[in-house]
Amino acid sequence: IPNTKFLKGKLKLDEQGFIITDKFSRTSLKGVYAAGDCQDPVFKQAVTSAGTGCMAALEAEKYVESL
């Protein structure tokens, strides 16, 4: 069970509580990215977390640069 209850009403979550993201790790709130166990209901592994964490960081960097 993902530890995302504190995000309910702030970000879109699925029925199980995982954060819904697009293929670029973007959430439903502009400028907010999610990665790893809180958004991956299938794999939930450290390697997945590291990989999607890198994706989210790169996308967040692009977003900040565009401001």
C-alpha atoms as an extended CHARMM CRD file, in Angstrom:
* protein
*
        67  EXT
         1         1  ILE       CA              0.0000000000        0.0000000000        0.0000000000  PROA      1               0.0000000000
         2         2  PRO       CA              1.6250000000        3.2720000000       -1.0750000000  PROA      2               0.0000000000
         3         3  ASN       CA              2.0550000000        5.9350000000        1.5910000000  PROA      3               0.0000000000
         4         4  THR       CA              0.1560000000        8.6230000000       -0.3290000000  PROA      4               0.0000000000
         5         5  LYS       CA             -2.9350000000        9.3390000000        1.8040000000  PROA      5               0.0000000000
         6         6  PHE       CA             -1.6000000000       12.8300000000        2.5220000000  PROA      6               0.0000000000
         7         7  LEU       CA             -1.8780000000       13.5930000000       -1.2160000000  PROA      7               0.0000000000
         8         8  LYS       CA             -5.5690000000       12.7020000000       -1.5280000000  PROA      8               0.0000000000
         9         9  GLY       CA             -7.3970000000       15.6880000000       -2.9810000000  PROA      9               0.0000000000
        10        10  LYS       CA             -4.1340000000       17.2780000000       -4.1210000000  PROA      10              0.0000000000
        11        11  LEU       CA             -3.0040000000       14.8260000000       -6.8160000000  PROA      11              0.0000000000
        12        12  LYS       CA             -4.8920000000       12.2610000000       -8.8660000000  PROA      12              0.0000000000
        13        13  LEU       CA             -4.5000000000        8.8200000000       -7.3060000000  PROA      13              0.0000000000
        14        14  ASP       CA             -5.7510000000        5.4790000000       -8.5780000000  PROA      14              0.0000000000
        15        15  GLU       CA             -8.1130000000        3.2080000000       -6.6100000000  PROA      15              0.0000000000
        16        16  GLN       CA             -5.1840000000        1.6820000000       -4.6890000000  PROA      16              0.0000000000
        17        17  GLY       CA             -3.6530000000        5.0630000000       -3.8110000000  PROA      17              0.0000000000
        18        18  PHE       CA             -0.8300000000        5.1100000000       -6.3650000000  PROA      18              0.0000000000
        19        19  ILE       CA             -0.0560000000        8.5220000000       -7.8950000000  PROA      19              0.0000000000
        20        20  ILE       CA             -1.1470000000        8.6840000000      -11.5160000000  PROA      20              0.0000000000
        21        21  THR       CA              1.6310000000        9.9150000000      -13.8080000000  PROA      21              0.0000000000
        22        22  ASP       CA              2.1840000000       10.1970000000      -17.5360000000  PROA      22              0.0000000000
        23        23  LYS       CA              5.1930000000        8.7170000000      -19.3290000000  PROA      23              0.0000000000
        24        24  PHE       CA              7.2600000000       11.7610000000      -18.3080000000  PROA      24              0.0000000000
        25        25  SER       CA              6.5680000000       11.2810000000      -14.5440000000  PROA      25              0.0000000000
        26        26  ARG       CA              4.2290000000       14.3200000000      -14.5050000000  PROA      26              0.0000000000
        27        27  THR       CA              1.3540000000       14.2440000000      -12.0450000000  PROA      27              0.0000000000
        28        28  SER       CA             -1.9940000000       15.9900000000      -12.2890000000  PROA      28              0.0000000000
        29        29  LEU       CA             -0.4610000000       19.0940000000      -10.6630000000  PROA      29              0.0000000000
        30        30  LYS       CA              1.7840000000       21.1920000000      -12.9010000000  PROA      30              0.0000000000
        31        31  GLY       CA              5.4060000000       21.1450000000      -11.7330000000  PROA      31              0.0000000000
        32        32  VAL       CA              4.9330000000       18.0970000000       -9.4970000000  PROA      32              0.0000000000
        33        33  TYR       CA              6.5590000000       14.8160000000      -10.5160000000  PROA      33              0.0000000000
        34        34  ALA       CA              6.3710000000       11.3610000000       -8.9490000000  PROA      34              0.0000000000
        35        35  ALA       CA              8.5810000000        8.3020000000       -9.2020000000  PROA      35              0.0000000000
        36        36  GLY       CA              9.1100000000        4.8560000000       -7.7870000000  PROA      36              0.0000000000
        37        37  ASP       CA              6.9590000000        2.9180000000       -5.3560000000  PROA      37              0.0000000000
        38        38  CYS       CA              4.3400000000        5.6500000000       -4.9290000000  PROA      38              0.0000000000
        39        39  GLN       CA              3.4920000000        5.6170000000       -8.6410000000  PROA      39              0.0000000000
        40        40  ASP       CA              4.4300000000        2.1300000000       -9.8500000000  PROA      40              0.0000000000
        41        41  PRO       CA              1.7770000000       -0.4220000000       -8.8790000000  PROA      41              0.0000000000
        42        42  VAL       CA              3.3790000000       -3.1670000000      -10.9700000000  PROA      42              0.0000000000
        43        43  PHE       CA              7.1180000000       -3.3690000000      -10.2620000000  PROA      43              0.0000000000
        44        44  LYS       CA              7.6180000000       -1.3880000000       -7.0310000000  PROA      44              0.0000000000
        45        45  GLN       CA             11.3250000000       -2.2280000000       -7.0290000000  PROA      45              0.0000000000
        46        46  ALA       CA             14.4110000000       -0.2170000000       -6.1360000000  PROA      46              0.0000000000
        47        47  VAL       CA             15.6550000000       -0.3040000000       -9.7450000000  PROA      47              0.0000000000
        48        48  THR       CA             12.3320000000        1.0480000000      -10.9450000000  PROA      48              0.0000000000
        49        49  SER       CA             12.4590000000        3.7450000000       -8.2670000000  PROA      49              0.0000000000
        50        50  ALA       CA             15.9610000000        4.7860000000       -9.2940000000  PROA      50              0.0000000000
        51        51  GLY       CA             15.0820000000        4.8690000000      -12.9950000000  PROA      51              0.0000000000
        52        52  THR       CA             11.8210000000        6.7640000000      -12.6550000000  PROA      52              0.0000000000
        53        53  GLY       CA             13.4240000000        9.0300000000      -10.0470000000  PROA      53              0.0000000000
        54        54  CYS       CA             15.9840000000       10.0380000000      -12.6470000000  PROA      54              0.0000000000
        55        55  MET       CA             13.2040000000       10.6210000000      -15.2000000000  PROA      55              0.0000000000
        56        56  ALA       CA             11.2550000000       12.7850000000      -12.7660000000  PROA      56              0.0000000000
        57        57  ALA       CA             14.3550000000       14.7970000000      -11.8470000000  PROA      57              0.0000000000
        58        58  LEU       CA             15.1850000000       15.5060000000      -15.4880000000  PROA      58              0.0000000000
        59        59  GLU       CA             11.5980000000       16.5400000000      -16.2550000000  PROA      59              0.0000000000
        60        60  ALA       CA             11.4640000000       18.7590000000      -13.1610000000  PROA      60              0.0000000000
        61        61  GLU       CA             14.7340000000       20.4030000000      -14.2370000000  PROA      61              0.0000000000
        62        62  LYS       CA             13.2530000000       21.1540000000      -17.6850000000  PROA      62              0.0000000000
        63        63  TYR       CA             10.1410000000       22.5960000000      -16.0450000000  PROA      63              0.0000000000
        64        64  VAL       CA             12.1200000000       24.8870000000      -13.7250000000  PROA      64              0.0000000000
        65        65  GLU       CA             14.3100000000       26.0480000000      -16.6250000000  PROA      65              0.0000000000
        66        66  SER       CA             11.1800000000       26.9630000000      -18.6140000000  PROA      66              0.0000000000
        67        67  LEU       CA              9.8910000000       29.3090000000      -15.8840000000  PROA      67              0.0000000000
